[in-house]
Amino acid sequence: MFVSYINMIDSSSKTPVIGWFISGHGLGHASRSTQVIRRLPASQVRVIVFSLADRHFIERECGRPVRVISRSWDHGPVQASGFEIDWEASFRECLRVQESVENDGGALGRFLMSEGVTLVVSDISPYPLAVASRLGIPGVCITNFTWCDVLAPCTVGDKRREDLITAYRADYECASLTLRTPLSFPMNYMPHRQDIDLIATCGVRNRRAELRQSVGARDDERLVCLYLGLWGTGDLDTERLRSIRGVRFVSYRPVGDCASIVDPDLWPFEDLITSCDCVMCKPGYGAFSSCMANGVPCLTYPRPEFAEYHYLRSGVDAWGGAVHLPVSDMMSGNWLTGLEETLSLRPERVSSDGALQGAHYILDLLGVS
């Protein structure tokens, strides 16, 4: 039960407190929310983060003191592979978590009250927004989609699934403010929508010479960042990738034996991609927004079974900095032509002040100047 967490956090401070709920589905939600948290003055606002996302990642990316409670308040789609969603498992887990959070909802409300929480932020758990509404405190949703958008296409004819989406929508409609980023669904059902810029971080500096030395790249090799997530590399033909001349792949995790590994603690993603010539990435908000914010072209591939893909692709196509490989070429390592086209692009940087804008809206709701 959630009540077991009540004594984990010191409630002696009179500083305004935010309860920040971050989906643990991938790292994209944590990447986005931590950038907003980083811009909230630690001396004026205390933040309690509820998330199953990696604690070390959250603490590092926030760049300021936060308390992290490892507790999930939502569940995203269950992937069968990098290109498939197991919808049966997805709804089974979503229903299980929803039952759990509804059972613990009273305890969550009491906890938030005991800690003096005066504002809730969610990216993108629906239920905490309903709890905030019942407590009479503002609830802010930061997002480019909701679980309603992602799950609704696979609910038709199944009453339990339809009821779940109805419950999600009712919870989302409790939001006092929705901060909607680019690459977004319309989300017309969300109240009080406010469009903001991309939430993405620009590289502090171009560390290309340092990166070349770190991975032992020759001066004539182009640096290509591989950012494929947890899926999509098991069946990748890395032998074919090794045969591509004039390219040095760099990655946070092994991709066969074709990439040089870099330490994420030493190489934040924004510094890494700014120091590379292009990025080969999965089509996700975090990767696309970082490429757009830093003006770094990307080579990517389709994932039309993911509901958000249409909006993500529309956004990067309008930007003009992306090349799309067929899945067959992506998995077979037939990247040469796509890489050459990508490396020839010179896209503009896209405004990425969304984190600062989001922080200003939150501080305004808290009455903090």
N, C-alpha and C positions, 0 to 999 in steps of 0.2 A: 504494500500500500504506500501511496505517496507520503502519507503522514510521517513515515519513518525518516524523511529528509528534513523535517522542520528545524531541528537543532543544528544543522550543518553550517548555518550562516549567522554571523554576528548582526544583531538588529539594533545595536546601541547607537549607530550613527543617525543623525537627523537629516542627512543629505538625501535628496530625492532619489528614489530607487525605481529602476526599470526591471521588469521581468521580461526577458528576451528569449523567445522560443524559436529555435532553429531546427529545421528538418535535418535529420541525419541521412537523408537520401542523397548519397554522393557528397561531394565537398562544395558544390556550387552555391548552395544556400549559405553555408558557413563562410565561404569566400566573400559573398555579397554583404552579409550582415556584419561581419567583423570589420569591414571597411567603414561602415557607418559608426559602429561602436568606437573605433579608433579616433573618430573626430568629436566624440563627446568628452568634455573636460572631466578628468578623473576627480578633480577637487570639487566639482559641482554636482556630479551624477554618479551614483553607484549602480552597477549592472550585475544582475544575476542571470546567467545563461543556462537554459535548459536544452540539452541536446545530446544525441548519441554520436554526433560527429566527433572526430578525433580531438581529444582534450588539448594535446600539445599544439595542434594546428590552431585551435581557437585562441589559446592563450598567446601564442606567438603573433598571430595576425591582428589581434586586438591592439597590441602595442600599449596596453594600459592595464591596470589591475581589474580583473573580473573573477567572479566565482562561477564555476561550472558544475552543474548538477547533471549527471548522466541519466537522463530520463527522456523517453520518447513520447511525444504527444500526437504523432501522425505516422503514417507508413506509406511510402511511395510504391510504384510498380516494382514487381519482382522480375528481374531480367533473367531469361533463360540463356541468353548469350548477348553479345554486343549488338545484335540485330533483331532480337526477338524478346517479347514480353510474355511471361506466363500469367495470363489474365486470371486463371482460376486461383493460383497461389496469391496473386496480387490482392484480389478481393477477400480471400480468406484472411490474409494478414491485416488488411485494412479494417475488416469487421472486428477482428480480434482486438486490435489496438483501440478502435472506437469504443468497444464495450468496456475496455479497461479504463480509458480516460473518463468516460461518463461515470463509472463507479467511483473514480478518484476525484471527480470534479469538486465535490464539497471540500475535500481535504486541500485541494489546490487553492480554492478560494480562501480558506482559513489561513493557509500558509502565506499567501500574498498579503493578506491583511496583517498578519503577525510581523511581517518584514517591512511594513510601511510602503509596499509597492503602490505607486500612484499612476503608473502607466505600463501597459503591456504592448510589446512589439512582437509580431509573428512573421516568420518567413519559413514555411507558409502553413503552419499548423492551424486548422480552423477553430478547434475547441477552445483554446485560451482566449480568443476574441469574445466568445460567448460568456466565459467566466468574467472577463473584464467588464462586459456590459452589465452583468448581474451585480457586480460590485460598485457600479457607477463610476468607473474610471475609464479613461480613453484607451482604446485598442487600435493600434496601427498595424496595417499589413503592408509589408514591403515585398514586391513580387513582379514577375512578368507572366505568371500563370497561377492557377489554383488547382488543387486536386480535382475539383469539379470538371475543369477543362480537360484534364488528362484522362480521367476515368470514365466520364459520361458516355463516350462513344461505345463502350462495351457493357452498358447496363440494360439495354432495351430487352424487355421481356422477362427480366429477372427482378422480382419485387424486392428482395433483400438488397440487391445492388442499387436499385432505384431509390429505396428508402435511405440508403447510406448517402447518396448524392444529395438527396433532399435535406438530410441532417447537416451535411457539410455546407450546403448553400445557406441554410438558416444561420449557421455559425459565422460564415464569412460576412453575411449581411449585418452582423453586429459591429463590424469595424467602424470606428469613428473617422478613420482616414485611411485611404489606400494610396500608397506611393507606388506608382506604376512606372517601371523603367521601359526603355526601348526593347525591341525584340519580344513584344508582348502580345498576348491575347487581348481582345477588346475588353473583356470582363465587365460588360455593361451592368451586370447585376451587383457589382461591388459599389457600395455607397461612397460618396465624397472622394472621388478619384482625383488624384493630383499627379500629372505627368512630371517626371524628373529625368535628368540625363542618365546616361549609362553609369552604373556603379562598377568601376574598374580602376585599377591603379596603374599609373604610368611609371615606367622604369626610372629609377633615380638617376641613372647614368648608363651610357653605353659602355659595357665592360667587355667589348669584343676581344681586345688584345689579351685580357686576363683569362677569358674563356678559352681562347685558342691555346694558350699556354697550359691551362688546366687539363684539357682533354688531349693535348698533343696534336692539334690540327695543323696542317701545313698552311702556308699563306695563300695557296691557290685553291683551298677547299672552302666551299660554301657551308655555312653552319645551319643545320635544319633541326629545330626542336621537335621531338616526337612527344605528343601529349594525347595518348589514346585511352586514358582511363584504366579501369580495372578489367575491361572487356576488349575483345577485338584483336588480341595479339597471339592467342594460342595457336591458331591455324595460319598465321601470317607467314608468307614465304620470305623469311629473313635472308636466306641465301641469295635470292635475287636482289634484295636490297644491298647486300654487301658488294654486289657487282657494279653498282652505280658509281661511276668515277666522279671525282671532284666534289664530293659531298661528305660531310662528317655529321652523322646523326648524334644528337645528345638527348638524354632522357633522365627522368627521375628514377625510373625503375628499368630493369633489364627488358629488352625487346630482342629475344634470341641473343645473339652476340654481335648485333650490328650497330649498337649504339654505345657511346661513351656515357657513363653514369655520373651525374652531378648531385651534390648534396643540397636538398631544398632549404636547409637552414643557412647555407652559404649563398644559395642562388634562388631568391624569391622569383616566382614565375614572371613577374613584370620585368625584372632585371634580365632574366634568362632570355625571354623572347625579344627584348630590345637589343640584345647582343647577338641575336641570330638573324639570318637573312630571311627566313620564313618559318612557319610552323605547320607541321602535319598534325591535325587534331581531329578528335571526335566533334560532331556538331552539337555543342552545348553552350549555354549562356555564358559560363565562366570563360571558356576558351575564346569564343567569338568576341565577347566584350573586351577582353584583354588585347586581342589582336587589333580590334577597331580603335581602342583608346591609344595604343602605341603605334598605330600606322604600320603594322607588320602584316604582310600578306599571309594567307593560310591556304593550305591544300586540305580538303576535307572530303567527306563521302556522305551519301544519303542514309537517313534512318526514318523513312516515312511512317513506320509503325509507331513512332513516338509522336503524340499529338502536337507537341510544341515545335516539331521540326519545320512545319510549313512557315511559321512566323519567324523562326531563326533564320531560315534560308532566305526568306524575303528581305530580312534586314541586312544580311551580309551581301546579298546581290545588289541591293540599292547602294550599299557602301562602295562596292566595286573592287574589293580586295580579296575575293575568295575564288578558288577554282575547285570544281567538284569532280571527283573520280567515281566511276561506277564501283559498286561493292566488289565485283569480280576483279577489277584491276587493283583495288585497294588490298584485297587479301592475297592476290597472287604476286604482289610486289612490283606490279607494272606501273611504277610511279614516274619514270623518267620524263615522259612528255608533260605530265601534269606539274612536276617540279619545275621544269624549264619555263612553263607558262607562268607559274606562280612567282618564280624569282624575277620575272620581267615586270611584274606589277609594282606600282609606286602609289599605294593608296594613301589618302589623307588621314590624319588623326581625327577621331570623332570625340566631341566633348564628353568628358567623363567626370563631371562635377556632381554626379548623383549622390554620392556618399555625403558630401558636404551639404548639399541641399536637403537630403533626408535628415541629417543631424539638426539642421536649423528648424525644420518642421517639428521634430521631436522636442527640442529645447523650448520651442514656442508653446507647445502643449503643456510642458512642465512649468512654464513661467520662469524659465532660467534665461537670463540675458547673456 
